[in-house]
Amino acid sequence: MELRQIQYFIALYEEGSVTQAARRMNVVQPAISQQMSKLEASFGQPLFHRTSRGMVPTQAGEDAYAQLRPIMHQLDNVRQELSVAKGVIKGHVAIGAVASVAGSLLSSTLNSFSNAYPQVTVRCTGGYSADLLEMLRNAQLDVAIVNTPRNHSDFEVEEVLSEEFALFCAPGHRFAKRSRVDLADIPQDEFVIPSSRHGLRSVIDMAARARSITIRPRLEIDEIATIEDFVAQSDYVTVLPPIAVRRAYRTGRLKRVMLTPAISRSIVCATSPSRPMSPATRL
């Protein structure tokens, strides 16, 4: 087994396509196929199913990825540590962030970071907290910015943001003139919030259950940007953390009204305790 074969295997696993893996590794497609054949021969079993939709990992491929990805991650960290010794920050950082953060703050953060550290490459992934934490566990991410996990014993977590939810509506809505709205007073047929797949929904439902309120919204939409656009053009209201629709209420497109009782959530930075952070990731 050669280091090059492991690199090609990881690229193929994550890209799901020989074409995309070759582009990522800056080699021709036959090089990927040839090295994968050699790697499968060394393992004595196939690592991928070749399908019309791309390369699908076999169980052996899944197991190999789970073992090899952390090893490559550690090698990358060694390279970064050695470059720091020369006074230069280099390397690659993979970040995952929930949409309610990524949509409003991630671009400005990345802009300042890339200007300060031009030799660090960054890959950003959006998604749900559970999915991002699983990617972090599998060494597909270095950092996950997520809602506080219910069980975070597998991760190191540091709170980076705590905020209260609010009701958001169009400026002409009847609630727009109020300073506060009780959660129980929100008409269910005018309510649009994310579905139960979404981490924000679990926070809302938990607060509602504490008040013996059953949430049955007329519309459930997981895409925050879609909720924002819909509410701004309709008589519907939503309940979200302000950071999720930061631009909309700062520009007056949406009106923010505080909730009674308060509903709050925490955003944490999660990392893996088994994989020390590289200098680039730490920065």
C-alpha positions in Angstrom: 0.0 0.0 0.0 1.4 3.4 -1.0 0.6 6.8 0.3 -0.5 7.9 -3.2 -3.0 5.0 -3.3 -4.5 6.1 0.1 -4.8 9.7 -1.2 -6.5 8.6 -4.3 -8.8 6.3 -2.4 -9.9 9.1 0.0 -10.5 11.4 -2.9 -12.6 8.8 -4.7 -14.6 8.0 -1.6 -15.4 11.6 -0.9 -16.0 12.7 -4.5 -17.9 9.5 -5.6 -16.6 9.9 -9.1 -13.4 9.0 -10.9 -13.6 12.2 -12.9 -14.0 14.4 -9.8 -11.3 12.5 -7.9 -8.9 13.0 -10.8 -9.6 16.7 -10.9 -9.2 17.0 -7.2 -5.8 15.2 -7.3 -4.7 16.9 -10.5 -4.1 13.6 -12.4 -5.7 11.9 -15.3 -8.6 9.5 -14.7 -6.7 6.3 -15.7 -4.2 7.0 -12.9 -7.0 6.9 -10.3 -8.5 3.7 -11.7 -5.1 2.0 -12.0 -4.1 2.8 -8.4 -7.5 1.7 -7.1 -7.1 -1.6 -8.8 -3.7 -2.1 -7.1 -5.1 -1.1 -3.7 -8.1 -3.5 -4.0 -5.6 -6.2 -5.0 -3.6 -5.6 -1.9 -6.7 -5.7 0.3 -8.0 -8.8 -1.6 -11.5 -7.4 -2.0 -13.3 -4.6 -3.9 -13.6 -1.2 -2.2 -16.2 0.2 -4.6 -19.2 -0.9 -6.6 -18.9 0.6 -10.1 -22.4 1.9 -11.0 -23.9 4.2 -13.6 -24.3 6.8 -10.9 -20.6 6.7 -9.8 -18.5 4.8 -7.4 -20.3 3.5 -4.3 -18.2 2.2 -1.4 -18.5 -1.5 -0.4 -18.5 -2.4 3.2 -14.8 -2.9 2.9 -14.5 0.5 1.4 -16.5 2.0 4.3 -14.2 0.3 6.8 -11.0 1.3 5.0 -12.1 4.9 4.9 -12.9 5.0 8.6 -9.4 3.7 9.3 -7.4 5.6 6.7 -9.0 9.0 6.9 -7.7 9.8 10.4 -4.2 8.6 9.4 -4.1 11.0 6.5 -5.4 13.7 8.8 -2.5 13.2 11.2 0.0 13.3 8.3 -1.5 16.6 7.2 -1.1 17.9 10.7 2.6 16.9 10.7 3.1 18.8 7.5 1.5 21.9 9.0 3.5 21.7 12.2 6.7 21.5 10.2 5.7 24.5 8.2 5.0 26.5 11.4 8.5 25.8 12.5 9.6 27.8 9.4 7.3 30.6 10.4 4.7 30.0 7.7 1.1 28.8 8.3 0.1 26.4 5.6 -2.3 23.5 5.3 -6.0 22.7 4.8 -8.9 23.2 7.1 -12.3 21.5 6.7 -15.2 23.4 8.4 -18.8 22.4 8.9 -21.4 24.9 10.0 -25.2 24.8 10.5 -27.1 26.9 8.0 -28.3 29.4 10.7 -24.7 30.4 11.2 -23.2 29.9 7.7 -25.7 32.0 6.0 -24.9 35.2 7.9 -21.4 35.1 9.4 -19.3 32.5 7.6 -18.5 34.6 4.6 -17.1 37.6 6.5 -15.1 35.2 8.8 -13.6 33.4 5.8 -12.7 36.7 4.1 -10.6 37.9 7.0 -9.0 34.5 7.6 -8.0 34.0 3.9 -6.5 37.5 3.9 -4.5 36.8 7.0 -3.4 33.2 6.0 -3.2 33.0 2.2 -1.4 29.7 2.2 -4.2 27.9 4.0 -6.9 26.2 1.9 -10.4 25.9 3.4 -13.4 23.7 2.6 -16.7 24.6 4.0 -19.7 22.3 4.4 -23.2 23.1 5.5 -25.7 20.8 7.0 -27.6 19.6 10.0 -25.8 19.3 13.4 -26.1 15.5 13.5 -24.7 15.1 10.0 -21.8 17.5 10.7 -20.9 15.8 13.9 -20.8 12.4 12.1 -18.5 14.0 9.5 -16.3 15.3 12.4 -16.2 11.8 14.0 -15.1 10.3 10.6 -12.3 12.9 10.2 -14.1 14.5 7.2 -14.2 17.8 9.2 -11.7 19.5 11.5 -14.3 21.7 13.1 -18.0 21.7 13.3 -20.0 24.8 14.3 -23.3 23.3 15.5 -26.2 23.5 17.9 -25.2 22.1 21.3 -25.4 18.3 20.9 -27.5 16.4 23.4 -24.7 13.9 24.0 -21.3 15.5 23.3 -19.0 13.1 25.2 -17.3 12.2 21.9 -16.3 15.7 21.2 -14.5 18.7 22.7 -17.0 21.6 22.7 -16.6 25.3 23.3 -19.5 27.7 23.3 -19.1 30.5 20.7 -22.6 32.0 20.7 -25.7 32.1 22.9 -28.9 33.8 21.6 -32.6 34.1 22.1 -35.1 33.2 19.4 -37.5 35.9 18.2 -40.6 36.1 16.2 -40.1 37.5 12.7 -42.8 38.8 10.4 -43.3 41.3 7.5 -43.2 45.0 8.6 -47.0 45.3 7.8 -48.0 42.3 10.0 -50.2 43.0 13.0 -47.5 41.6 15.3 -44.9 44.0 14.0 -46.2 46.8 16.3 -45.8 44.7 19.5 -42.7 44.5 21.6 -43.4 40.9 22.7 -45.5 38.0 21.6 -46.4 35.0 23.7 -45.6 31.7 22.0 -49.1 30.5 22.8 -50.6 33.4 20.8 -49.1 32.5 17.5 -51.8 31.2 15.2 -50.8 27.8 13.9 -52.3 28.5 10.5 -49.9 31.5 10.1 -46.8 29.7 11.4 -43.9 28.5 9.3 -40.8 26.9 10.9 -38.3 24.2 10.1 -39.3 20.5 10.3 -38.2 18.1 13.0 -35.1 17.2 11.0 -33.7 20.6 11.8 -31.9 21.4 15.1 -33.7 24.7 15.5 -37.1 22.8 15.5 -36.0 20.7 18.5 -35.3 23.8 20.5 -38.7 25.3 19.6 -40.6 22.1 20.4 -38.8 21.7 23.8 -39.8 25.2 24.8 -43.4 24.6 23.7 -43.7 21.3 25.6 -42.5 23.2 28.7 -45.6 25.4 28.3 -47.9 22.4 27.3 -48.2 23.9 23.9 -48.4 21.6 20.8 -46.7 23.1 17.8 -48.6 22.2 14.5 -47.4 24.7 12.0 -49.2 25.0 8.7 -45.9 25.0 6.8 -42.6 23.4 7.5 -39.6 24.5 5.5 -36.0 23.5 6.3 -34.2 26.0 4.1 -33.8 29.2 6.2 -33.4 31.5 3.2 -36.8 30.2 1.8 -38.5 30.9 5.2 -37.1 34.4 5.2 -38.3 35.2 1.6 -41.7 33.6 2.3 -42.4 35.4 5.5 -41.3 38.8 4.0 -43.9 38.4 1.3 -46.8 36.9 3.3 -48.9 37.1 6.4 -47.0 34.2 7.9 -44.7 34.5 10.9 -41.7 32.4 12.0 -39.6 31.8 15.1 -35.9 31.7 14.5 -32.6 32.8 16.1 -31.8 36.3 14.9 -28.5 35.3 13.5 -30.3 33.1 11.0 -32.0 36.1 9.3 -29.6 38.8 10.4 -29.5 40.7 7.1 -33.3 40.7 6.7 -34.2 42.3 10.0 -31.2 44.7 9.9 -32.3 46.0 6.5 -36.0 46.2 7.7 -37.2 43.4 5.4 -38.4 41.5 8.5 -39.5 42.8 11.8 -38.2 41.2 15.0 -40.4 40.8 18.0 -39.2 39.3 21.3 -40.8 36.1 22.6 -42.4 35.3 25.9 -41.2 33.1 27.5 -37.6 33.4 26.1 -36.3 30.6 23.9 -32.6 30.3 23.7 -30.0 28.1 22.1 -26.2 27.8 22.2 -23.8 27.3 19.2 -20.6 25.4 20.0 -17.4 24.7 18.2 -16.9 21.0 18.2 -13.6 19.2 17.6 -12.3 15.7 18.0 -10.4 14.9 21.2 -8.6 12.1 19.4 -7.1 14.4 16.7 -5.1 17.4 17.9 -5.9 20.5 16.0 -3.4 21.7 13.5 -2.1 25.3 13.8 -4.2 26.4 10.8 -7.4 24.8 12.4 -6.6 26.4 15.7 -6.2 29.8 14.1 
